[in-house]
Amino acid sequence: MSNNTPLIVDLDHTLIDTDLLYESSVATLKKRPWLILVYPFWFIQGKGYLKEQLIKHCKIDITTLPYNQTTIDYIKQRKEQGAKIILATASHEFYAQQVAQHTALFDDVMASNKHFNLSSHNKADKLVERFGDKGFDYMGDHMRDLPVWQAANLAVLTNVSDKVIRKTQHLNRLVLSKKQSNLT
């Protein structure tokens, strides 16, 4: 079976079971707690600028991130079917390129930089511009991915909440995994 539709994969909470903005913030503040005072000044210049400043102050070891095996298995399946696989993330391009190199799963990378945050509607617009409306499949995890899923041929949901599942019922979708409940 062949599926040549490009598969676009989100990074935070999709390919990895964490968020790189959170990880870089925690790592930076552990090393330099006083930087919390400049966070508002960085943030007011945009999320992309904030992410750019964080990578200047702390590096994350990409090899130790908690990679999601369900996501990796699906990517490998699609790659075997002939699909191009693109990492498209709101995380900073510095980390996105490192993840792509480490995993060796991706044909291309689209990511945020200090001038542009590739998230939600911004991501949807860039993907439609590049692949056309319904010209790609998109794998994500969060409500902020809804505009991207709506523009996609297939919405691939991983690590999603029940709320996301309800809100995407009208879409052509594949639910790979649900978020684990913290209730015991």
GIZIPE-V879583 format. One record per helix or strand of 2 or more residues. SS is the DSSP state (h for helix, s for strand). FROM is the first residue (numbers start at 1). LEN is the number of residues. If there is no record, write none. Layout:
<<SS	FROM	LEN> <SS	FROM	LEN>>
//
This chain:
<<s	6	4> <h	20	12> <h	33	12> <h	47	11> <h	62	3> <h	69	12> <s	85	8> <h	93	11> <s	108	6> <h	120	12> <s	136	5> <h	143	9> <s	154	4> <h	162	6> <s	173	3>>
//
